[in-house]
Amino acid sequence: MKYMLNIFDLDGTLVDSEQAICKAFNDTLLHFGKQPIADSVCKKYIGYIPFPEAIKNLGVDKNEKDIMETYRYYYFQYAEKYQKLFDGIKEMLEELKGKILISLVTNKGRDGTKITLQAIGIEGFFDYIVTENDVKSIKPHREPYDKIIELYKKEGKSLVPEDILMIGDSPLDIDFARNAGIDSAFASWGFFEEKELHQAPTYILKKPSDLIDIDGIREVIKLEISPELDLHTFLPEDIPSAVLEYLKLVKEKGYKTIRIIHGKGKGIQRNIVHSLLSRIKGASDYSVISFYDAPSYLGGKGATVVKLE
């Protein structure tokens, strides 16, 4: 498995909210005596420029509180009727759920995010949801990323940047990933075009299901449930997913001590195994208490003994 955590943007990535947001946007402009704008222009503001700033740029001379209260009044009327998932999103989330960690970072407010997720029926897919109300600085600032990592760490899940992929449709999402030091995937079905990005993403997604291949979870690893896992037949890139799947299986079986055989060689496989075990040590999903090189009669540095709860 290439990534352990997917962080998703909301509007333009998971949900087609253009109609609801632009209707509310234009109703707000009309409310303050300004002319509405075309949807093709409006959608470029979504998740890119803070809403009050966008409204003020169009000539509305009101304070942020008045602007937001007016916008929310209209938006909440349209949210359920005019928002829908992009094709293939729910199927993609269903395939990811339980195989990879999933969280959401949006510059949308908490109330609007809740209404949107409930309206389209995907609220239960996310471990954590970080909105503009949960941080001082929103995307592209890295603070929402730090918030997510902190929440997982409290669970005992210690993630490093190489474990994480950001998925979004706007320049802010790709900039956010860069500021956080993580890889990014551009959702090309959203509100922005690739040419509008400030920098190149790590991946370009043509359809939601492309993410399944990038995450590397298409193949279900079939492992024998025994106190030993021999990694000699695995490629280095497949070792993390094999070990994680194996640890779940032996936990269900009730084993307290297992041995992972990786061979000595140049120590590449051993380093991969030890790095992974260090990151998940103490996490409830895997129950790793400690690990160490096997004694000489069990393989020495060619194998690792793992103690489980």
Buried (B, 14 or more C-beta within 10 A) or exposed (E): BBBBBBBBBBBBBBBBBBBBBBBBBBBBBEBBEBEBBEBEEBBBBBBBBBBBEBBBEBEBEBEEEBBBEBBBEBBBBBBEEBBBBBEBBBEBBEBBEEBBBBBBBBBBBBBBBBBBBEBBEBBEBBBBBBBBEBBEEBBBBBBBBBBBBEBBEEBBBBBEEEBBBBBBBBBBBBBBBBBBEBBBBBBBBBBBEEEEBEEEBBBBBEBBBBBBEBBBBEEEBEBEEBEBBBBEEBEEEBBBBBBBBBBBBBBEEEBEEBBBBBBEEEEEBBEBBBEBBEBBBBBEBBBBEEBEBBEEEBBEBBBBBBEBE
